[in-house]
Amino acid sequence: MTIDRAESCKTLADDTQQRNLEMLREGEASATSRRKFEPREEETMLDLIKKRRSIRQYTDEPVSDADIKVLLEAAMAAPSSADRRPWEFIVVREKSLRQRLAQTHVWSHMCADAPVVFVVCGDERCSKAWVEDTSAATENLLLAATALGLGAVWVGVHRDPQNEEYVRKVLGIPQGLHVLCLVPVGHPAESKPPHTKYDESKVHYDGY
């Protein structure tokens, strides 16, 4: 089973360049998705980056299937080492499961209130860089949520093996797949102003 997964990842990476060229020639990019991500007149990507905040309170309004698809498309548009794409996503909408995920640790309580929780997993058999790759995918998901007017927050899991094992059991995640994080998403019931954490003292040029 491990060998099949590794071969699958290798084939995926080998085919990427040809597939991308074909997509460019044939114009297969989704017009709907493009419209979704067209910034408002007053917003640029840099604006959205600063606008993205950790939102932990949500209304009862559900997140539409269309928005969920857009969020997943954005996540999977992330770069990955050798283009192996070791990510897997579990979309959790069932209330009882969200309530159990809320008990993962003290900082995961908002999973019970969010109408949907994305569980971001990485396959170590596919890529040794799964942490970096799934982290890039998670940030894309968070930025896309902001662009859609949704609120979201990154809830870390992987740093604690016990928390990871808990989520694995709740959702029946097979061995070989790691749980990077949980991402509760919903229509925001709180508002935070855009900001930047730029710190000149953290910047070094041509050496430390």
VEXGU-224607 format. One record per residue: x, y, z of N, C-alpha, C in turn. Coordinates in nm, 4 decimals, padded with zeros to 6 digits. Layout:
<nodes>
<<X; Y; Z>; <X; Y; Z>; <X; Y; Z>>
...
</nodes>
This chain:
<nodes>
<<00.0841; -00.1209; 00.0000>; <00.0000; 00.0000; 00.0000>; <00.0867; 00.1247; 00.0000>>
<<00.1956; 00.1220; 00.0775>; <00.2874; 00.2354; 00.0841>; <00.3529; 00.2604; -00.0502>>
<<00.3931; 00.1501; -00.1189>; <00.4590; 00.1621; -00.2486>; <00.3639; 00.2233; -00.3498>>
<<00.2362; 00.1785; -00.3491>; <00.1382; 00.2328; -00.4418>; <00.1216; 00.3826; -00.4229>>
<<00.1183; 00.4271; -00.2957>; <00.1011; 00.5696; -00.2671>; <00.2212; 00.6478; -00.3177>>
<<00.3425; 00.5973; -00.2960>; <00.4637; 00.6653; -00.3404>; <00.4666; 00.6750; -00.4925>>
<<00.4277; 00.5652; -00.5615>; <00.4263; 00.5667; -00.7073>; <00.3239; 00.6668; -00.7591>>
<<00.2108; 00.6735; -00.6892>; <00.1067; 00.7683; -00.7281>; <00.1567; 00.9112; -00.7184>>
<<00.2280; 00.9427; -00.6102>; <00.2819; 01.0774; -00.5918>; <00.3842; 01.1097; -00.6995>>
<<00.4683; 01.0116; -00.7340>; <00.5714; 01.0336; -00.8365>; <00.5066; 01.0607; -00.9715>>
<<00.4053; 00.9826; -01.0056>; <00.3343; 01.0031; -01.1316>; <00.2711; 01.1414; -01.1367>>
<<00.2126; 01.1831; -01.0241>; <00.1501; 01.3152; -01.0152>; <00.2512; 01.4239; -01.0445>>
<<00.3698; 01.4128; -00.9861>; <00.4729; 01.5147; -01.0067>; <00.5231; 01.5143; -01.1504>>
<<00.5436; 01.3932; -01.2094>; <00.5962; 01.3823; -01.3454>; <00.5001; 01.4391; -01.4489>>
<<00.3707; 01.4278; -01.4215>; <00.2706; 01.4726; -01.5186>; <00.2360; 01.6202; -01.5084>>
<<00.2839; 01.6865; -01.4046>; <00.2394; 01.8233; -01.3761>; <00.2681; 01.9213; -01.4884>>
<<00.3907; 01.9217; -01.5392>; <00.4272; 02.0221; -01.6393>; <00.3422; 02.0084; -01.7648>>
<<00.3248; 01.8847; -01.8141>; <00.2439; 01.8647; -01.9335>; <00.0997; 01.9058; -01.9112>>
<<00.0456; 01.8711; -01.7930>; <-00.0933; 01.9051; -01.7639>; <-00.1134; 02.0563; -01.7587>>
<<-00.0186; 02.1256; -01.6972>; <-00.0301; 02.2715; -01.6879>; <-00.0268; 02.3367; -01.8257>>
<<00.0588; 02.2854; -01.9135>; <00.0656; 02.3388; -02.0487>; <-00.0655; 02.3169; -02.1233>>
<<-00.1246; 02.1984; -02.1043>; <-00.2513; 02.1686; -02.1695>; <-00.3618; 02.2600; -02.1184>>
<<-00.3615; 02.2852; -01.9862>; <-00.4631; 02.3728; -01.9286>; <-00.4525; 02.5134; -01.9851>>
<<-00.3282; 02.5604; -02.0047>; <-00.3094; 02.6941; -02.0596>; <-00.3591; 02.7004; -02.2034>>
<<-00.3294; 02.5957; -02.2815>; <-00.3691; 02.5956; -02.4221>; <-00.5204; 02.5851; -02.4379>>
<<-00.5817; 02.5031; -02.3564>; <-00.7230; 02.4728; -02.3739>; <-00.8156; 02.5645; -02.2938>>
<<-00.7547; 02.6488; -02.2057>; <-00.8365; 02.7414; -02.1282>; <-00.9316; 02.6724; -02.0338>>
<<-00.8792; 02.5710; -01.9608>; <-00.9652; 02.4912; -01.8748>; <-00.9829; 02.5484; -01.7352>>
<<-00.9182; 02.6610; -01.7077>; <-00.9342; 02.7188; -01.5734>; <-01.0793; 02.7573; -01.5507>>
<<-01.1283; 02.7375; -01.4296>; <-01.2697; 02.7626; -01.3967>; <-01.3000; 02.9118; -01.3915>>
<<-01.3932; 02.9547; -01.4764>; <-01.4323; 03.0963; -01.4753>; <-01.4994; 03.1327; -01.3443>>
<<-01.5754; 03.0390; -01.2899>; <-01.6442; 03.0642; -01.1628>; <-01.5445; 03.0913; -01.0526>>
<<-01.4400; 03.0084; -01.0438>; <-01.3396; 03.0264; -00.9402>; <-01.2657; 03.1574; -00.9581>>
<<-01.2396; 03.1935; -01.0846>; <-01.1689; 03.3198; -01.1078>; <-01.2516; 03.4367; -01.0567>>
<<-01.3817; 03.4325; -01.0839>; <-01.4668; 03.5422; -01.0375>; <-01.4690; 03.5494; -00.8853>>
<<-01.4667; 03.4326; -00.8219>; <-01.4699; 03.4292; -00.6765>; <-01.3513; 03.5043; -00.6175>>
<<-01.2343; 03.4938; -00.6858>; <-01.1135; 03.5486; -00.6282>; <-01.0742; 03.6837; -00.6858>>
<<-01.1583; 03.7397; -00.7705>; <-01.1305; 03.8744; -00.8163>; <-01.1458; 03.9691; -00.6986>>
<<-01.0412; 04.0440; -00.6640>; <-01.0513; 04.1330; -00.5483>; <-01.1516; 04.2443; -00.5727>>
<<-01.2131; 04.2892; -00.4670>; <-01.2999; 04.4047; -00.4785>; <-01.2155; 04.5236; -00.5210>>
<<-01.2794; 04.6245; -00.5738>; <-01.2059; 04.7376; -00.6290>; <-01.1056; 04.7945; -00.5294>>
<<-01.1460; 04.8002; -00.4032>; <-01.0611; 04.8650; -00.3038>; <-00.9629; 04.7688; -00.2374>>
<<-00.9693; 04.6389; -00.2774>; <-00.8849; 04.5401; -00.2109>; <-00.7843; 04.4767; -00.3066>>
<<-00.6623; 04.4653; -00.2616>; <-00.5597; 04.3915; -00.3335>; <-00.5248; 04.2698; -00.2495>>
<<-00.4403; 04.1827; -00.3026>; <-00.3978; 04.0660; -00.2254>; <-00.3281; 04.1078; -00.0964>>
<<-00.2492; 04.2146; -00.1015>; <-00.1821; 04.2624; 00.0197>; <-00.2842; 04.3088; 00.1231>>
<<-00.3932; 04.3675; 00.0756>; <-00.5002; 04.4076; 00.1683>; <-00.5602; 04.2856; 00.2366>>
<<-00.5839; 04.1798; 00.1598>; <-00.6427; 04.0585; 00.2150>; <-00.5497; 03.9920; 00.3159>>
<<-00.4203; 03.9964; 00.2877>; <-00.3237; 03.9381; 00.3821>; <-00.3321; 04.0099; 00.5163>>
<<-00.3414; 04.1417; 00.5127>; <-00.3502; 04.2183; 00.6374>; <-00.4883; 04.2047; 00.7024>>
<<-00.5886; 04.1794; 00.6205>; <-00.7252; 04.1665; 00.6709>; <-00.7493; 04.0316; 00.7382>>
<<-00.6699; 03.9306; 00.6999>; <-00.6875; 03.7983; 00.7584>; <-00.6570; 03.8012; 00.9075>>
<<-00.7540; 03.7631; 00.9875>; <-00.7378; 03.7592; 01.1317>; <-00.7908; 03.6258; 01.1840>>
<<-00.7501; 03.5891; 01.3032>; <-00.7990; 03.4666; 01.3654>; <-00.9386; 03.4936; 01.4230>>
<<-01.0394; 03.4363; 01.3582>; <-01.1793; 03.4561; 01.3985>; <-01.2288; 03.3291; 01.4673>>
<<-01.2764; 03.3451; 01.5896>; <-01.3161; 03.2295; 01.6710>; <-01.4652; 03.2282; 01.7062>>
<<-01.5388; 03.3279; 01.6598>; <-01.6823; 03.3343; 01.6872>; <-01.7578; 03.3421; 01.5547>>
<<-01.8650; 03.2607; 01.5430>; <-01.9353; 03.2484; 01.4167>; <-02.0868; 03.2558; 01.4367>>
<<-02.1564; 03.2981; 01.3323>; <-02.3023; 03.2968; 01.3338>; <-02.3501; 03.1552; 01.3032>>
<<-02.4822; 03.1368; 01.3036>; <-02.5396; 03.0056; 01.2732>; <-02.5531; 02.9802; 01.1229>>
<<-02.5243; 03.0808; 01.0430>; <-02.5392; 03.0654; 00.8977>; <-02.4417; 02.9603; 00.8446>>
<<-02.4885; 02.8647; 00.7674>; <-02.3987; 02.7612; 00.7147>; <-02.3049; 02.8158; 00.6074>>
<<-02.1964; 02.7463; 00.5874>; <-02.1046; 02.7775; 00.4778>; <-02.1503; 02.6943; 00.3585>>
<<-02.1728; 02.7589; 00.2467>; <-02.2296; 02.6913; 00.1299>; <-02.1331; 02.5887; 00.0705>>
<<-02.1905; 02.4932; -00.0017>; <-02.1086; 02.3942; -00.0717>; <-02.0155; 02.4626; -00.1715>>
<<-02.0667; 02.5675; -00.2361>; <-01.9852; 02.6397; -00.3344>; <-01.8641; 02.7039; -00.2686>>
<<-01.8834; 02.7645; -00.1518>; <-01.7711; 02.8264; -00.0814>; <-01.6719; 02.7213; -00.0322>>
<<-01.7222; 02.6080; 00.0129>; <-01.6331; 02.4999; 00.0574>; <-01.5455; 02.4544; -00.0588>>
<<-01.6061; 02.4418; -00.1763>; <-01.5289; 02.4022; -00.2950>; <-01.4213; 02.5056; -00.3268>>
<<-01.4564; 02.6332; -00.3177>; <-01.3596; 02.7395; -00.3460>; <-01.2436; 02.7340; -00.2464>>
<<-01.2742; 02.7123; -00.1196>; <-01.1698; 02.7045; -00.0177>; <-01.0755; 02.5882; -00.0447>>
<<-01.1301; 02.4748; -00.0846>; <-01.0465; 02.3580; -00.1141>; <-00.9625; 02.3806; -00.2393>>
<<-01.0207; 02.4466; -00.3388>; <-00.9436; 02.4785; -00.4595>; <-00.8259; 02.5695; -00.4259>>
<<-00.8510; 02.6679; -00.3400>; <-00.7435; 02.7589; -00.3003>; <-00.6351; 02.6844; -00.2240>>
<<-00.6758; 02.5977; -00.1318>; <-00.5780; 02.5211; -00.0537>; <-00.4901; 02.4372; -00.1447>>
<<-00.5512; 02.3722; -00.2427>; <-00.4757; 02.2827; -00.3300>; <-00.3994; 02.3558; -00.4405>>
<<-00.4123; 02.4876; -00.4438>; <-00.3311; 02.5672; -00.5364>; <-00.1952; 02.6009; -00.4761>>
<<-00.1711; 02.5562; -00.3532>; <-00.0454; 02.5870; -00.2843>; <00.0720; 02.5131; -00.3489>>
<<00.1916; 02.5685; -00.3331>; <00.3100; 02.4976; -00.3827>; <00.3415; 02.3789; -00.2920>>
<<00.4110; 02.2796; -00.3479>; <00.4553; 02.1655; -00.2676>; <00.5869; 02.1133; -00.3225>>
<<00.6664; 02.0554; -00.2370>; <00.7982; 02.0048; -00.2759>; <00.7840; 01.8993; -00.3857>>
<<00.8541; 01.9214; -00.4970>; <00.8499; 01.8307; -00.6125>; <00.7076; 01.8124; -00.6641>>
<<00.6205; 01.9046; -00.6289>; <00.4796; 01.9011; -00.6690>; <00.4127; 01.7681; -00.6327>>
<<00.4467; 01.7153; -00.5152>; <00.3911; 01.5864; -00.4738>; <00.2543; 01.5992; -00.4070>>
<<00.2189; 01.7170; -00.3599>; <00.0850; 01.7431; -00.3054>; <00.0440; 01.6370; -00.2023>>
<<00.1120; 01.6303; -00.0891>; <00.0849; 01.5243; 00.0084>; <-00.0367; 01.5493; 00.0965>>
<<-00.1158; 01.6487; 00.0621>; <-00.2277; 01.6870; 00.1487>; <-00.3525; 01.6018; 00.1265>>
<<-00.4294; 01.5899; 00.2325>; <-00.5638; 01.5322; 00.2306>; <-00.6482; 01.6224; 00.3210>>
<<-00.7745; 01.6431; 00.2846>; <-00.8619; 01.7311; 00.3613>; <-00.9895; 01.6570; 00.4014>>
<<-01.0234; 01.6659; 00.5275>; <-01.1494; 01.6098; 00.5755>; <-01.2410; 01.7275; 00.6099>>
<<-01.3559; 01.7333; 00.5447>; <-01.4521; 01.8409; 00.5668>; <-01.5558; 01.7903; 00.6667>>
<<-01.5580; 01.8500; 00.7843>; <-01.6450; 01.8020; 00.8923>; <-01.7596; 01.9003; 00.9145>>
<<-01.8817; 01.8538; 00.8866>; <-01.9999; 01.9363; 00.9097>; <-02.0938; 01.8751; 01.0136>>
<<-02.0813; 01.7463; 01.0361>; <-02.1653; 01.6776; 01.1335>; <-02.1430; 01.7361; 01.2731>>
<<-02.2519; 01.7810; 01.3369>; <-02.2422; 01.8511; 01.4650>; <-02.1737; 01.7677; 01.5727>>
<<-02.2083; 01.6390; 01.5830>; <-02.1497; 01.5558; 01.6877>; <-01.9995; 01.5411; 01.6702>>
<<-01.9542; 01.5347; 01.5461>; <-01.8099; 01.5235; 01.5199>; <-01.7397; 01.6554; 01.5510>>
<<-01.8042; 01.7674; 01.5159>; <-01.7441; 01.8978; 01.5470>; <-01.7318; 01.9175; 01.6971>>
<<-01.8312; 01.8690; 01.7710>; <-01.8257; 01.8790; 01.9170>; <-01.7110; 01.7958; 01.9739>>
<<-01.6858; 01.6816; 01.9146>; <-01.5737; 01.5983; 01.9601>; <-01.4394; 01.6610; 01.9237>>
<<-01.4317; 01.7214; 01.8060>; <-01.3090; 01.7909; 01.7676>; <-01.2825; 01.9094; 01.8598>>
<<-01.3891; 01.9702; 01.9097>; <-01.3753; 02.0837; 02.0013>; <-01.3061; 02.0429; 02.1308>>
<<-01.3020; 01.9139; 02.1600>; <-01.2402; 01.8633; 02.2820>; <-01.0950; 01.8183; 02.2604>>
<<-01.0411; 01.8460; 02.1419>; <-00.9039; 01.8042; 02.1117>; <-00.8059; 01.8604; 02.2129>>
<<-00.8173; 01.9905; 02.2394>; <-00.7369; 02.0555; 02.3436>; <-00.8046; 02.1865; 02.3818>>
<<-00.7447; 02.2597; 02.4707>; <-00.8105; 02.3777; 02.5275>; <-00.8358; 02.4874; 02.4243>>
<<-00.7587; 02.4874; 02.3135>; <-00.7718; 02.5940; 02.2148>; <-00.8579; 02.5544; 02.0958>>
<<-00.9252; 02.4403; 02.1021>; <-01.0032; 02.3942; 01.9870>; <-01.1539; 02.4061; 02.0080>>
<<-01.1953; 02.4746; 02.1139>; <-01.3368; 02.4806; 02.1513>; <-01.4253; 02.5395; 02.0423>>
<<-01.3721; 02.6280; 01.9580>; <-01.4543; 02.6935; 01.8556>; <-01.5004; 02.5976; 01.7456>>
<<-01.4440; 02.4781; 01.7418>; <-01.4870; 02.3799; 01.6418>; <-01.6342; 02.3425; 01.6606>>
<<-01.6824; 02.3507; 01.7825>; <-01.8228; 02.3152; 01.8100>; <-01.9183; 02.4174; 01.7502>>
<<-01.8752; 02.5419; 01.7371>; <-01.9630; 02.6498; 01.6912>; <-01.9508; 02.6787; 01.5419>>
<<-01.8368; 02.6462; 01.4828>; <-01.8186; 02.6704; 01.3396>; <-01.9035; 02.5721; 01.2595>>
<<-01.9715; 02.6173; 01.1555>; <-02.0543; 02.5256; 01.0768>; <-01.9754; 02.4210; 00.9990>>
<<-01.8471; 02.4471; 00.9773>; <-01.7628; 02.3495; 00.9082>; <-01.6201; 02.3582; 00.9629>>
<<-01.5579; 02.2431; 00.9742>; <-01.4185; 02.2361; 01.0186>; <-01.3392; 02.1584; 00.9141>>
<<-01.2326; 02.2191; 00.8651>; <-01.1429; 02.1512; 00.7722>; <-01.0297; 02.0873; 00.8536>>
<<-01.0103; 01.9589; 00.8344>; <-00.9012; 01.8883; 00.9005>; <-00.7935; 01.8664; 00.7950>>
<<-00.6788; 01.9299; 00.8140>; <-00.5711; 01.9263; 00.7149>; <-00.4724; 01.8159; 00.7524>>
<<-00.4579; 01.7204; 00.6622>; <-00.3700; 01.6062; 00.6874>; <-00.2576; 01.6022; 00.5847>>
<<-00.1475; 01.5364; 00.6216>; <-00.0348; 01.5210; 00.5312>; <00.0154; 01.3783; 00.5304>>
<<00.0516; 01.3303; 00.4140>; <00.0976; 01.1927; 00.3962>; <00.2502; 01.1882; 00.3931>>
<<00.3089; 01.1364; 00.4995>; <00.4552; 01.1306; 00.5070>; <00.5131; 01.0318; 00.4066>>
<<00.4318; 00.9369; 00.3592>; <00.4791; 00.8408; 00.2595>; <00.4928; 00.9067; 00.1230>>
<<00.4182; 01.0130; 00.1039>; <00.4195; 01.0839; -00.0241>; <00.5327; 01.1866; -00.0298>>
<<00.5586; 01.2513; 00.0829>; <00.6621; 01.3547; 00.0854>; <00.7138; 01.3777; 00.2266>>
<<00.8453; 01.3881; 00.2385>; <00.9050; 01.4211; 00.3673>; <00.8786; 01.5667; 00.4048>>
<<00.8385; 01.6450; 00.3070>; <00.8118; 01.7872; 00.3302>; <00.6632; 01.8122; 00.3529>>
<<00.5914; 01.7128; 00.4028>; <00.4465; 01.7257; 00.4167>; <00.4065; 01.8394; 00.5113>>
<<00.4863; 01.8656; 00.6146>; <00.4525; 01.9740; 00.7081>; <00.4555; 02.1088; 00.6365>>
<<00.5630; 02.1322; 00.5616>; <00.5737; 02.2584; 00.4883>; <00.4628; 02.2716; 00.3839>>
<<00.4381; 02.1624; 00.3124>; <00.3404; 02.1675; 00.2041>; <00.1981; 02.1899; 00.2552>>
<<00.1604; 02.1178; 00.3599>; <00.0249; 02.1348; 00.4130>; <00.0094; 02.2678; 00.4852>>
<<00.1183; 02.3219; 00.5365>; <00.1122; 02.4548; 00.5975>; <00.0834; 02.5604; 00.4915>>
<<00.1473; 02.5465; 00.3753>; <00.1209; 02.6400; 00.2653>; <-00.0250; 02.6297; 00.2214>>
<<-00.0764; 02.5075; 00.2159>; <-00.2166; 02.4874; 00.1769>; <-00.3113; 02.5498; 00.2788>>
<<-00.2768; 02.5371; 00.4064>; <-00.3608; 02.5935; 00.5122>; <-00.3659; 02.7451; 00.5039>>
<<-00.2525; 02.8078; 00.4787>; <-00.2517; 02.9536; 00.4671>; <-00.3349; 02.9983; 00.3470>>
<<-00.3269; 02.9251; 00.2372>; <-00.4122; 02.9579; 00.1224>; <-00.5595; 02.9502; 00.1598>>
<<-00.5955; 02.8482; 00.2346>; <-00.7351; 02.8319; 00.2773>; <-00.7791; 02.9495; 00.3635>>
<<-00.6943; 02.9914; 00.4545>; <-00.7271; 03.1038; 00.5425>; <-00.7454; 03.2333; 00.4639>>
<<-00.6574; 03.2567; 00.3672>; <-00.6679; 03.3786; 00.2864>; <-00.7936; 03.3749; 00.1988>>
<<-00.8261; 03.2568; 00.1451>; <-00.9459; 03.2440; 00.0635>; <-01.0704; 03.2698; 00.1473>>
<<-01.0698; 03.2219; 00.2716>; <-01.1830; 03.2469; 00.3607>; <-01.2032; 03.3972; 00.3797>>
<<-01.0943; 03.4683; 00.3987>; <-01.1017; 03.6139; 00.4139>; <-01.1591; 03.6785; 00.2886>>
<<-01.1150; 03.6317; 00.1715>; <-01.1636; 03.6879; 00.0455>; <-01.3132; 03.6649; 00.0271>>
<<-01.3644; 03.5564; 00.0841>; <-01.5065; 03.5244; 00.0715>; <-01.5915; 03.5882; 00.1815>>
<<-01.5269; 03.6641; 00.2704>; <-01.6001; 03.7265; 00.3797>; <-01.6286; 03.6316; 00.4947>>
<<-01.5551; 03.5222; 00.5011>; <-01.5715; 03.4236; 00.6077>; <-01.4650; 03.4434; 00.7147>>
<<-01.4871; 03.3837; 00.8308>; <-01.3894; 03.3883; 00.9386>; <-01.3329; 03.2497; 00.9617>>
<<-01.2055; 03.2420; 00.9985>; <-01.1406; 03.1128; 01.0191>; <-01.0250; 03.1288; 01.1165>>
<<-00.9793; 03.0161; 01.1681>; <-00.8649; 03.0190; 01.2589>; <-00.7872; 02.8882; 01.2454>>
<<-00.6559; 02.8966; 01.2564>; <-00.5669; 02.7808; 01.2502>; <-00.5550; 02.7233; 01.3910>>
<<-00.5972; 02.5977; 01.4080>; <-00.5885; 02.5287; 01.5366>; <-00.4851; 02.4173; 01.5226>>
<<-00.3679; 02.4378; 01.5806>; <-00.2599; 02.3414; 01.5665>; <-00.2886; 02.2081; 01.6340>>
<<-00.2425; 02.1004; 01.5715>; <-00.2603; 01.9660; 01.6259>; <-00.1292; 01.8883; 01.6261>>
<<-00.0548; 01.8959; 01.5175>; <00.0600; 01.8076; 01.4964>; <00.1679; 01.8176; 01.6039>>
<<00.1824; 01.9326; 01.6656>; <00.2905; 01.9481; 01.7624>; <00.2739; 01.8602; 01.8870>>
<<00.1552; 01.8059; 01.9084>; <00.1301; 01.7195; 02.0239>; <00.0773; 01.5843; 01.9755>>
<<00.1574; 01.4774; 01.9863>; <00.1162; 01.3442; 01.9381>; <-00.0149; 01.2954; 01.9984>>
<<-00.0415; 01.3297; 02.1238>; <-00.1664; 01.2852; 02.1867>; <-00.2873; 01.3514; 02.1217>>
<<-00.2761; 01.4803; 02.0914>; <-00.3854; 01.5499; 02.0237>; <-00.4076; 01.4932; 01.8836>>
<<-00.2978; 01.4643; 01.8163>; <-00.3073; 01.4090; 01.6817>; <-00.3760; 01.2721; 01.6844>>
<<-00.3411; 01.1910; 01.7807>; <-00.4010; 01.0583; 01.7918>; <-00.5500; 01.0684; 01.8253>>
<<-00.5867; 01.1682; 01.9046>; <-00.7272; 01.1893; 01.9388>; <-00.8086; 01.2189; 01.8126>>
<<-00.7605; 01.3126; 01.7308>; <-00.8308; 01.3475; 01.6077>; <-00.8346; 01.2273; 01.5135>>
<<-00.7260; 01.1526; 01.5095>; <-00.7196; 01.0334; 01.4243>; <-00.8322; 00.9357; 01.4596>>
<<-00.8532; 00.9148; 01.5888>; <-00.9559; 00.8204; 01.6331>; <-01.0964; 00.8736; 01.6065>>
<<-01.1172; 01.0026; 01.6281>; <-01.2502; 01.0614; 01.6066>; <-01.2946; 01.0452; 01.4612>>
<<-01.2012; 01.0627; 01.3681>; <-01.2367; 01.0647; 01.2262>; <-01.1927; 00.9408; 01.1491>>
<<-01.1316; 00.8445; 01.2184>; <-01.0904; 00.7222; 01.1506>; <-00.9799; 00.7439; 01.0491>>
<<-00.8871; 00.8322; 01.0809>; <-00.7773; 00.8641; 00.9894>; <-00.6734; 00.7524; 00.9929>>
<<-00.6349; 00.6968; 00.8795>; <-00.5411; 00.5840; 00.8774>; <-00.3992; 00.6236; 00.9166>>
<<-00.3231; 00.5250; 00.9600>; <-00.1824; 00.5461; 00.9902>; <-00.1097; 00.5874; 00.8619>>
<<-00.0068; 00.6687; 00.8779>; <00.0657; 00.7204; 00.7617>; <00.0208; 00.8607; 00.7264>>
<<-00.1038; 00.8943; 00.7635>; <-00.1526; 01.0306; 00.7466>; <-00.1402; 01.1030; 00.8796>>
<<-00.0768; 01.2191; 00.8782>; <-00.0641; 01.3014; 00.9982>; <-00.1668; 01.4135; 00.9946>>
<<-00.2052; 01.4606; 01.1113>; <-00.2993; 01.5722; 01.1212>; <-00.2197; 01.6982; 01.1530>>
<<-00.2124; 01.7897; 01.0575>; <-00.1410; 01.9154; 01.0803>; <-00.2216; 02.0082; 01.1699>>
<<-00.3491; 02.0300; 01.1333>; <-00.4292; 02.1279; 01.2062>; <-00.5775; 02.1124; 01.1766>>
<<-00.6559; 02.1832; 01.2538>; <-00.7988; 02.1986; 01.2308>; <-00.8218; 02.3435; 01.1888>>
<<-00.9139; 02.3655; 01.0970>; <-00.9464; 02.5027; 01.0558>; <-01.0977; 02.5215; 01.0614>>
<<-01.1505; 02.5702; 01.1743>; <-01.2933; 02.6033; 01.1816>; <-01.3221; 02.7242; 01.0916>>
<<-01.4321; 02.7173; 01.0175>; <-01.4683; 02.8256; 00.9254>; <-01.6175; 02.8562; 00.9390>>
<<-01.6504; 02.9847; 00.9378>; <-01.7909; 03.0234; 00.9439>; <-01.8077; 03.1706; 00.9121>>
<<-01.9301; 03.2157; 00.9106>; <-01.9577; 03.3581; 00.8932>; <-01.9263; 03.4274; 01.0261>>
<<-01.8407; 03.5279; 01.0255>; <-01.7898; 03.5858; 01.1503>; <-01.8952; 03.6548; 01.2357>>
<<-01.8848; 03.6285; 01.3659>; <-01.9704; 03.6968; 01.4633>; <-01.8861; 03.7925; 01.5470>>
<<-01.7649; 03.8160; 01.5018>; <-01.6762; 03.9142; 01.5651>; <-01.5995; 03.9839; 01.4545>>
<<-01.5512; 04.1022; 01.4832>; <-01.4795; 04.1814; 01.3838>; <-01.3460; 04.2275; 01.4400>>
<<-01.2425; 04.2139; 01.3604>; <-01.1099; 04.2606; 01.3999>; <-01.0529; 04.3442; 01.2863>>
<<-00.9863; 04.4540; 01.3176>; <-00.9338; 04.5406; 01.2117>; <-00.8135; 04.4777; 01.1422>>
<<-00.7903; 04.5143; 01.0164>; <-00.6701; 04.4680; 00.9468>; <-00.5463; 04.5134; 01.0227>>
<<-00.4416; 04.4350; 01.0127>; <-00.3189; 04.4770; 01.0792>; <-00.1993; 04.4093; 01.0128>>
<<-00.0821; 04.4555; 01.0494>; <00.0412; 04.3907; 01.0084>; <00.1274; 04.3756; 01.1328>>
<<00.2085; 04.2722; 01.1335>; <00.2989; 04.2499; 01.2470>; <00.4432; 04.2785; 01.2061>>
<<00.4567; 04.3674; 01.1072>; <00.5907; 04.3991; 01.0582>; <00.6768; 04.4548; 01.1703>>
<<00.7972; 04.3986; 01.1812>; <00.8911; 04.4375; 01.2866>; <01.0287; 04.4519; 01.2250>>
<<01.0747; 04.5756; 01.2139>; <01.2034; 04.6042; 01.1497>; <01.3181; 04.5285; 01.2145>>
<<01.3081; 04.5048; 01.3454>; <01.4169; 04.4361; 01.4158>; <01.4317; 04.2897; 01.3753>>
<<01.3288; 04.2355; 01.3053>; <01.3344; 04.0960; 01.2605>; <01.3935; 04.0825; 01.1211>>
<<01.4323; 04.1940; 01.0599>; <01.4797; 04.1944; 00.9219>; <01.6307; 04.2114; 00.9178>>
<<01.6995; 04.1279; 00.8406>; <01.8456; 04.1342; 00.8267>; <01.8806; 04.1232; 00.6797>>
<<01.9724; 04.2058; 00.6327>; <02.0110; 04.2065; 00.4931>; <02.1532; 04.1539; 00.4746>>
<<02.1687; 04.0628; 00.3818>; <02.3010; 04.0081; 00.3439>; <02.3737; 03.9450; 00.4612>>
<<02.3004; 03.8844; 00.5521>; <02.3597; 03.8192; 00.6692>; <02.2898; 03.8623; 00.7966>>
<<02.3175; 03.7909; 00.9054>; <02.2495; 03.8240; 01.0303>; <02.3141; 03.9459; 01.0951>>
</nodes>
